[in-house]
Amino acid sequence: MDFQTLAAARYSLRKFSPAPVEEEKLALILEAGRNAPTAHNLQPQRIFVLRSPEALEKVDGCAGVHFHPPVMLVVAYDPKASWKRETDGKDHGEIDASIAVTQMMLQAADLGLGTTYVGMFEPEKLWAAFPEMEGLMPIALLPLGYPAENARPSRLHADRKPMEELVKYL
């Protein structure tokens, strides 16, 4: 599928099929996150793949929304590894990790899978539930899987502001 079609067709999936995600497809999605551009190529993004029933139950207890996907990716960044802008110290780790999330979402859509960016979670609960994440800054939960048979984009999916409102030529 060409990029314009892919970008317009991808939507936030909130109803997942219980069908498992194939290892080959998961590997391609993770590779898209690994290949994401990062400030000074420091690659501070860290991706956790949760798919055991125990891990999925634990992450569910950390989130404010529940979609019950077969796979949950937790995307974080390492603040010790991320680039800080010299002029004001702005940490670009969150930006870098967000770019990785975006690339993984688009790769998933290209493979016929769905995702949604979840920011409604409690980092403290994630750190308590998953000690492996200690010292990292989680930025997103990324439920991943095949759309359920009755899954549809939200009614607001196609609503877009006019280009003139979003873009200014100077």
N, C-alpha and C positions, 0 to 999 in steps of 0.2 A: 504494500500500500504506500502511496506517496505521502510525504510528510504532512502536507496541508490537510489531506483527508484524515490521516492518523490523529493529528493534533485536534481537529474539530470533532472527530468521532469518540475519542477517549472521554470517559466520564467517570465520576466517583461512584464506584460499585459498592453497594451497601447490602446486597443479598448474594451470598456465596453458595455455590454448589459444594457438597461434601467431597467431590472428586479430588483426588490428590493431584498435586502439581508435579509434573515429570521432572526428574533430576536434570535433564538436558535443558529444559526451559528455565529452571531455577538458576542453573549455572550461567545462562546467557543474561539473565536479569542481574545477577550479582556482578558479572563482567561489565555490564553497562554502568553500574555504580562505581566499580573500580576504575573505569576509564574516564570518569567525569573530570572535567577540568577543575583545578584547585589553585588558590593563590600561591604563587611561587612553587607550584607542583609539590607542596608539602604533604598532600594526601592525608589530612587528619580525619577523614570519615571512617567510621567503624560501623559494621553492619552485623547484627545478630540475627540468626535464622532460628525462629521458634516454630516447631511443628509437632513436638511430642504433646500428648494430651495434658501432661503436667505443666509444661512450659506455657501452653496456650491458656490454661486455667489461671496460672499465676499472672500472666500479662493482662488477662481480662480483669483481674482484680485491681489493676493499676490504671485502667482507662475509664473515661466517663461515657464512652459509647461502646457498644458490643455488636460486632458483625459476625462472629464465629467463622472465620476463614480457616482453611486447612493449613495455611502458613501465615505467620506474622513476622515481618521484618521490623526490627528496632534499629533506627538509624541514629547515630550519635557522632560526636567528634571529640577528639582528644585536645583539650585546650593547651596542653604542653607541646603539641605538635603543630598547631595552627598558626598561620601568619597573622601578626598584628601590624596594623598600619602605623608607620613611624610618627606621623603628625599628631595623632590623637589616641593611639593604642587600640583602635577598633579591632576586635577579634573577628576574623573572617571565617572561623570554623563553622559557624552556623550557615553561612552562605555556601561554603563548599559542600557541606553535608546536604543542604537543600538542593543544590544542583545534582548531586548524586541521586537523591530521591526522585527528582524530575526525570532523569534519564532512565531510572529503573521503572518508573510508571509508564513511560512511553514504550520501553522495550516490552513490558508486560502486555500492553495493549496490542502491540504489533504481533505478539504471539497468541492472541486470543484470550488472554487472561485479564482480570480486572484488579484494580487497587483503589484505595482512597487514602488521602493524606490525613492522618489523625494527629491532631495537636492536643486533644483533650485527654491528658494523662497526667499523673503525678510523678515527677522524677524521683522524689524521695521513696515512693513505693517501689518504683523500678529498681532503684539501687538496693533496697532491702530484699526484694524478691530475687534479684540477679546480681550477686556480688561481683560477677565478672565485669559488670558495667561501672564499677567504682572508679572514680576519677574522670569519667567521661561525661559529656553533656548530651543527653538524649534530646533530639529535636523532633522526631516523628515516629509514630507507629505506622507501618504500612501493611495493612491486611492484603493478602494476595491469594488469588484463586480464580476458578472459573465462575462466570456468572450463573446464578440460579436460573432456572427456566423462566421465572416470572420477573427477573431483574430488568429494570428500566432506568434510564437517566432521570434525575429529578426534573420536575416541571420547569425549574429555572435554568436547566443546563444550557439551553440555546440562547438565553437572554444575555445579550452583550451590549455594553454601552457603545454609543457611536464612536467611530475612530477619532473624530474631531475632539471628543471629550478626553480621550486618553493620550493622544499624540499632539505635540506642538512642534511645529517647525520654526526654528529661530534663525 
